[in-house]
Amino acid sequence: MDANVALRKSVIRACQEMNAKGLNQGTSGNISVRVDGGMLITPSGVDYDQMQPDELVFVSNDGKYDHEKVPSSEWRFHLASYRARADANAVVHNHALNSAIISILNKPIPAIHYMIATAGGTDIPVVEYATYGTQELSDYVEAGLRTRKAILLRHHGMIATGATLAKAMWLAVEVETLAKMYLGLLQVTDNPPCLSDAEVHKVLEKIEHYGLREK
């Protein structure tokens, strides 16, 4: 199979997996992968089960694309994600329920569990709200991802990045799991016990090769 076709098919499978795992609803999320000169991103408003490989849209690093195709409305913040993170080759965005709830509360997910380190720091921050698809939101995303591999978007959802698409998907699941844990704790206390920054930094030193091992 042509490498480009295989990559496009992997994005479609990831979209279907995202919905199957309950990380997203309908066509509200979007996924991209970095390629030479830009990225391939899911089109706007196409059902994942009906999406075809040639419907993915190439968007160049300077934001140009074939105007006979319509990329996801969030293409700007996908490009911003790649600018912010040289280590990212895939970006997963979704409206996972628990992550979205925490984003609405505008509460960064604190170090309630050592797996917080998978997102690259001592918490998972919430970036400011801006209308979807805008340059303003893209700017907030770029700033947030300079210090984290995953962030929450206020009143919106989450973004997870990865060196590969599989790793970005894995991190998206971890973020949603942490959001679910945190939401559960908030039913009991407004101030759940957390690991110290010093302990999280110890984990950060160890966790570089932790997690999904791709075959």
N, C-alpha and C positions, 0 to 999 in steps of 0.2 A: 504494500500500500504506500502511496506517496506520503512523505513525512508531513506535508502540510495538511493533507486530508486527514491523516491520523490525529494530528493535533486538534483540528477542528472537531473531529468526532469525540475526542476526549473532553473537550469543553461542554459539548452537548450532554455527554454522560454525566459530567459533574453537575450540571444544572438539574438533570433528572434526579440525581442522588440527593441534591440539596433539598428538593421538595419531598422526596421519599422519606428523608430523615426528619422532616418537620422543621427544617431550618428556614423555610420560605413558603410563601403562598402565591400560587398562580405565577405570573410573570414579573412580580415586583422586584426580584433580585436580578443581579447581573454578574457575569464572570468575564475576565479577560486573561490573556496570556501575552507575555512579551515576545516579540519577534523582531527580526532585523528591521530597523528603521521605524518601529512603532509597536503596535499591539493588534491582536485580534480580539474583538469584543462581541458579545451577544447582541443581536438586533433588538430593536424596540418592539415590544408588544407581540412577540411570536411565542406561541405555546411550545414549551420545551419538548413535548412529545411529538410535535409536528416539525420542529426545527430541522433544517437541512444544513450540511456542512458549508455549502456555498453561501448561506445566508449570514454567516458570521462576517463582521465588517472589519476591514483593515483601516485603522486610524493611525496616521503618521505621528511622529513625535511632535510635530508642530501643529497638530490638530486638523489635518486635512484628510478627507475621505471621499469616496465616490458618492455623489449626492443622489444617485439612483438607489442607494441603500440608506437605511436609517439605523444608525448605531443606538445602543442604549442611551437614554437621556443623561445617564451619569458618566458618559465617556470622559468628561473633563476631569473628574476626580480619580478615574483610573489612571489617566496619564500623570496626574499629580502624584499618585501613589508610587509610580515607577521613578519619578524624579526624586521623591523623598527617600526611597529605599533602593539602593543599587543592588541589594541582595535579593530583591523580589523579582520573580519571573511569572508570578500569577497573583491575581487579586480576586477575592471572593467578597461580594456584597450581598447581604440579605436582610430580611426583616424578621429574623428569628424572634419568637414571641417574648422570651424572658429577657433577651438583650434589648429588645425594643422597649419593654416596660422599664428597665433600669435606665435606659437613655431618656425616657420621658421624665423620670424622677430626677434626672441630671445628677446621678450619683456615680462617680468612678467606682469600678469594682476594686475593693481594697485587697490586701494580701490575706484573704481568709483561708487560702490553701496554697501550698507551694507551687501548684501548677500555674499560678499567676505569672510565674517567670517565663512561661512559654510565649507570652506576648511581649517579652523583652524588657520588663521593668517591674517596679514594685506595685503597680496598679494597672488597670485598663481605663484610660481616661475617656471622658465624654467631650467631644469637640462641640463648639457652639452651633446653634441651629442656623441654617440658611435654606432658602427655597431649593428644592431638588433641581439638579441640572445646571446650577448657576456657577459662575466663576468664584463667587464668594464662598460657596460651600467647598469648592475645589481648593481654595486657599486654606480653609480651616483643616481640611483633610491632609494637605501637604505638611502643614505645621505639626499636626498631631502624629503623623507617621514618621517624622524625623527621629523620634525617640522611642517608638513602639512598633511592633509588628502587627498589632491589632488595636483598633479603637472602636468606640461607640459614637454614633452620630445622634445628637440630641433630637428627640421627637422623630426618630427615623429608624435606625437599625445598627448594623455593625459592618466593619470592614476587617478582613483578615488577609494577610499576605503570606507568601511562601516562596522558597527557592524553586519549588515545583508546584504544579496544580494540586497534586495529591497532598502536599504538605500544607498548602493554603486551606484546603478543605478540612484537613485534620485540625488545624488551628481554629477554624470556624466552629467546629464541634466543641473544642475545649472552651472557647469563649462562651458559647451558649450554656455549657455545663456549669461554668463558674457563675454566670448570671443567674441560673436557676438556683444554685447554692445560696447566693447572696440574697436573692428574693425570699427564699425560705427563711434565712436568718433574720431578715427584716420583719418577719411576722412575729418574731420573739423579742427582738431588741433593735434599737436604733444604732447601737454601738457594739457590733459583734467583735469578739476577740480576733486579733490579727497577728500574723507573724511580723517580727521586727524587720526593718529595712536591712539590717545586718544579715539576718538569716536569709532573706530573699536574695541578697547579693551573693551569698554562698551558693545558693541554688543556681543563680545565673551563671556562675563560673563552671558549674557541672553540666548544665542542661543543653549546651550547644548541640550535642549529638544524641539528645534524648528524643523520644517520640517515634513517629512513623519511620519504619525502615522499608524503603521501596525495593521491590525485587527487580 
